[in-house]
Amino acid sequence: MVKAADLKHRRRMKRSFSDRLISVITYIVYAIFAFVCVYPFYYIFINSISANNLSDQGKVIFYPMEIHFKNYVSVFKIPGLLNAAQVSLARTVVGTICTVMVAAFLGYMFTRETMWKRKFWYRFVAATMYFNAGVIPWYLTMKTMGMTNNFWGYIFPMMVQPFYIILCKTFCESVPKELQEAADIDGAGTLTVFFRIMLPVIKPILATIAVFAAVNQWNSFQDTLLLVTKDELYTLQYVLYQYINQASSLKALVSNSTNSAQLAASLAHAATATSIRMTVTIVVVLPVMLIYPFFQRFFTSGIMIGAVKG
């Protein structure tokens, strides 16, 4: 009997050790994965607050060296930065709302069997995901429509996004048809059904699309490069892009100077292309990282539970 009890105890100890070993391995794997995800942002941040000459030489790897915040002071002193930030914020808010509403409405309409030629229009919209005329025809079209040096040139080209429409259509198809049929029986029109029934139900996919659209609008600068020549319509990303080019030109001046050693010594603590690039990255990414948690609470799959009773 004693031997049997000892055997049982040893088996329990063995299982317990195996469980602990699996837990330790799991924690190690997830810790490595978290480090791989977080380290790039950490690396960029410590390089933005370290001595610029050390950062430019690649010596800042795991911890900041000779900490200072002059790079951020220099970036926030860029002429026109405040106006550019306002333009970027405006296009992000307005563009996101327009993109989400268009995607939601078209996605909903493509599920309505009463829509005229809905299969044709759906395929027509989906086909634009695979065919692109190119930059020059796009620019000529925008110029003909009067979208050059126009704030709405940031909004209209991004309103109809086939991928977002397909996401909304797929999500709308998962909504029980009893909801729409009940509203139709009560005499509700298409817009009433859309705003009163569909929009509250499809909030999770709308929140997801809003995050994608906001990041796309916030980070975009190529449309500014092609369509805008007025300073008051420059976006934050475009202004910072110009500032990065100026820093790169400064570095080229140091490299090509006949007295480059003396000039480099005088600019040892001045902004370099690397330090400016790191600082600009933090300035551009930080607002998105701060806003994202507010949208994350909508990412739930249980919102449909209880929508249809009986």
C-alpha positions in Angstrom: 0.0 0.0 0.0 2.8 2.4 0.8 4.5 1.7 -2.5 1.3 2.4 -4.4 0.8 5.7 -2.6 4.4 6.7 -3.3 3.9 5.8 -6.9 0.7 8.0 -7.1 2.6 10.9 -5.5 5.4 10.6 -7.9 3.0 10.6 -10.9 1.3 13.7 -9.5 4.7 15.4 -9.0 5.7 14.4 -12.6 2.5 15.9 -14.0 2.9 19.0 -12.0 6.5 19.5 -13.2 5.3 19.0 -16.8 2.6 21.6 -16.4 5.1 24.0 -14.9 7.5 23.4 -17.7 4.9 24.0 -20.3 3.8 27.2 -18.6 7.4 28.4 -18.4 7.9 27.7 -22.1 4.7 29.5 -23.0 5.7 32.6 -21.0 9.1 32.6 -22.6 7.6 32.4 -26.1 5.1 35.1 -25.5 7.7 37.3 -23.8 9.9 37.0 -26.9 7.0 37.7 -29.2 6.1 40.8 -27.1 9.7 42.0 -27.2 9.8 41.6 -31.0 6.7 43.7 -31.2 7.6 46.4 -28.7 11.4 46.8 -29.4 11.1 48.7 -32.7 9.1 51.4 -31.1 11.4 51.5 -28.1 14.4 51.6 -30.4 13.0 54.6 -32.3 12.1 56.4 -29.1 15.5 56.0 -27.4 17.3 57.1 -30.6 15.1 60.2 -30.7 16.1 61.3 -27.2 19.8 60.2 -27.4 22.8 62.3 -28.5 22.3 62.8 -32.2 25.9 62.0 -33.2 25.8 58.7 -31.3 22.4 57.9 -32.8 23.7 58.6 -36.3 26.6 56.2 -35.7 24.3 53.4 -34.6 25.6 53.2 -31.1 22.2 53.5 -29.4 20.8 50.0 -29.2 19.2 49.1 -25.9 19.2 52.2 -23.7 19.4 56.0 -24.4 22.7 57.8 -24.2 23.2 61.5 -23.2 19.4 62.0 -23.0 18.0 65.3 -24.4 14.7 66.5 -26.0 16.1 69.0 -28.4 14.9 67.0 -31.4 11.3 67.4 -30.3 11.8 71.1 -29.6 13.2 71.4 -33.1 10.4 69.5 -34.7 7.7 71.5 -32.9 9.4 74.7 -34.1 8.9 73.9 -37.8 7.1 76.7 -39.5 3.6 75.8 -40.4 3.5 72.7 -38.2 0.4 73.7 -36.2 -1.6 74.5 -39.4 -0.4 71.2 -41.0 -1.5 69.3 -37.9 -4.9 70.9 -38.0 -5.2 69.9 -41.7 -4.2 66.4 -41.0 -6.6 66.2 -38.0 -9.5 67.6 -40.2 -8.9 65.2 -43.1 -8.6 62.3 -40.7 -11.9 63.0 -38.9 -13.9 64.0 -42.0 -12.3 61.4 -44.2 -12.9 58.6 -41.7 -16.5 59.5 -41.2 -17.2 59.7 -45.0 -15.3 56.4 -45.7 -17.1 54.5 -42.9 -20.6 55.8 -43.9 -20.1 55.1 -47.6 -18.7 51.6 -46.9 -21.6 50.9 -44.5 -24.3 52.1 -46.8 -23.0 50.4 -50.0 -22.3 47.2 -48.1 -25.8 47.2 -46.8 -27.4 48.1 -50.2 -25.5 45.2 -51.9 -27.3 42.9 -49.6 -30.7 44.2 -50.6 -32.4 42.2 -53.3 -34.5 45.2 -54.3 -31.5 47.2 -55.3 -31.4 47.8 -59.1 -28.6 45.8 -60.8 -27.0 45.2 -57.4 -24.8 42.3 -58.7 -23.5 44.4 -61.5 -22.7 47.3 -59.3 -21.1 45.1 -56.7 -18.8 43.4 -59.3 -18.1 46.8 -60.8 -16.9 48.1 -57.4 -15.0 44.9 -56.6 -13.2 45.0 -59.9 -11.4 48.3 -58.9 -9.5 46.3 -56.4 -7.6 44.6 -59.2 -7.4 47.3 -61.9 -5.7 50.6 -61.5 -5.2 53.2 -64.3 -2.1 54.6 -62.7 -1.0 57.9 -61.2 -1.1 60.1 -64.3 -4.8 59.3 -65.3 -5.7 59.7 -61.6 -4.0 63.1 -61.5 -5.7 64.2 -64.7 -9.1 63.1 -63.4 -8.6 65.0 -60.1 -7.5 68.1 -62.0 -10.5 68.0 -64.2 -12.8 67.6 -61.2 -11.2 70.7 -59.6 -9.6 68.7 -56.7 -6.2 70.4 -57.0 -5.5 72.8 -54.1 -8.8 71.7 -52.6 -9.3 70.2 -49.2 -11.9 67.8 -50.6 -9.2 66.3 -52.8 -8.1 64.5 -49.6 -11.6 63.1 -48.9 -13.3 62.2 -52.2 -10.7 59.7 -53.6 -10.7 57.7 -50.4 -14.5 57.6 -49.8 -15.2 54.5 -51.9 -12.9 51.7 -50.7 -13.9 48.3 -52.2 -12.2 46.2 -49.4 -14.2 48.1 -46.7 -17.4 47.7 -48.7 -16.9 44.0 -49.0 -16.2 43.7 -45.2 -19.5 45.6 -44.5 -21.4 43.5 -47.0 -20.2 40.3 -45.5 -21.0 41.5 -42.0 -24.5 42.7 -43.1 -25.2 39.2 -44.6 -24.6 37.7 -41.1 -27.4 39.9 -39.6 -30.6 37.9 -39.2 -33.1 38.8 -42.0 -35.9 38.8 -39.5 -34.7 42.3 -38.3 -35.1 43.8 -41.8 -38.3 41.9 -42.5 -39.9 43.2 -39.3 -39.0 46.7 -40.2 -40.2 46.4 -43.8 -43.6 45.1 -42.4 -43.8 48.1 -40.2 -43.4 50.3 -43.2 -39.8 51.5 -42.6 -37.9 52.7 -45.7 -34.4 51.8 -46.8 -32.8 54.7 -45.0 -34.8 54.1 -41.8 -33.7 50.5 -41.8 -30.1 51.5 -42.4 -29.8 54.1 -39.7 -32.1 52.7 -37.1 -31.3 48.9 -37.4 -28.2 48.2 -39.4 -25.8 50.8 -38.1 -26.2 49.9 -34.4 -25.9 46.2 -35.2 -22.7 46.4 -37.3 -20.7 48.6 -34.9 -17.8 46.1 -34.6 -17.0 46.2 -38.3 -17.5 49.9 -38.5 -15.1 50.4 -35.6 -12.5 48.2 -37.4 -12.9 50.1 -40.7 -12.7 53.5 -38.8 -9.3 52.5 -37.4 -8.0 51.4 -40.8 -9.4 54.5 -42.6 -8.1 56.9 -39.9 -4.6 55.5 -40.0 -4.6 55.6 -43.8 -5.8 59.3 -43.8 -3.4 60.3 -41.1 -0.3 58.7 -42.7 -1.0 59.8 -46.3 1.2 62.4 -47.9 1.5 61.4 -51.6 -1.8 63.1 -52.5 -0.4 66.3 -51.0 2.7 65.9 -53.1 0.6 65.5 -56.3 -2.4 67.8 -55.7 -1.4 70.6 -53.4 0.9 73.7 -53.8 -0.7 76.0 -51.2 1.1 76.0 -47.8 -2.2 76.3 -45.9 -3.3 72.8 -47.2 -0.1 71.0 -46.4 -0.6 68.0 -44.1 1.6 67.2 -41.1 3.2 64.2 -42.8 4.2 66.3 -45.8 5.7 69.1 -43.7 7.7 66.5 -41.7 8.7 64.8 -44.9 10.1 68.1 -46.2 11.9 68.5 -42.8 13.5 65.1 -43.2 14.8 66.0 -46.6 16.3 69.1 -45.2 18.1 67.1 -42.5 19.4 64.7 -45.2 20.7 67.7 -47.2 22.5 68.9 -44.1 24.1 65.5 -43.7 25.2 65.6 -47.3 26.7 69.1 -46.7 28.8 67.7 -43.8 30.0 64.8 -45.9 31.0 66.9 -48.9 32.6 69.8 -47.1 36.3 70.4 -47.6 36.6 71.0 -43.9 34.1 68.3 -43.0 35.8 67.3 -39.8 35.5 70.8 -38.3 31.9 71.2 -39.6 30.9 67.7 -38.3 32.4 68.6 -34.9 30.3 71.8 -34.7 27.2 69.8 -35.6 27.8 66.9 -33.3 24.8 67.8 -31.2 22.7 69.2 -34.0 19.9 67.4 -35.6 20.9 64.7 -38.1 18.9 62.8 -40.7 18.7 59.8 -38.4 17.6 61.7 -35.3 15.0 63.7 -37.2 13.7 60.5 -38.8 13.3 58.9 -35.5 11.7 61.9 -33.9 9.3 62.4 -36.8 8.3 58.7 -36.6 7.3 59.1 -32.9 5.4 62.4 -33.6 3.4 60.7 -36.4 2.7 57.4 -34.8 1.9 58.5 -31.2 -1.5 60.0 -31.9 -2.7 56.8 -33.6 -1.4 54.7 -30.7 -3.3 56.9 -28.2 -6.6 56.8 -30.1 -6.6 53.1 -30.8 -7.6 52.0 -27.3 -10.8 54.0 -27.5 -11.9 51.9 -30.6 -10.7 48.6 -29.2 -13.8 48.2 -26.9 -16.0 47.9 -30.0 -14.0 44.8 -31.2 -16.4 42.2 -29.9 -18.2 39.4 -31.6 -21.0 39.1 -29.1 -23.0 42.2 -30.0 -25.4 40.1 -32.1 -26.4 37.9 -29.1 -30.0 38.5 -28.2 -30.7 40.6 -31.3 -33.5 38.2 -32.4 -35.7 36.8 -29.7 -38.1 33.9 -30.0 
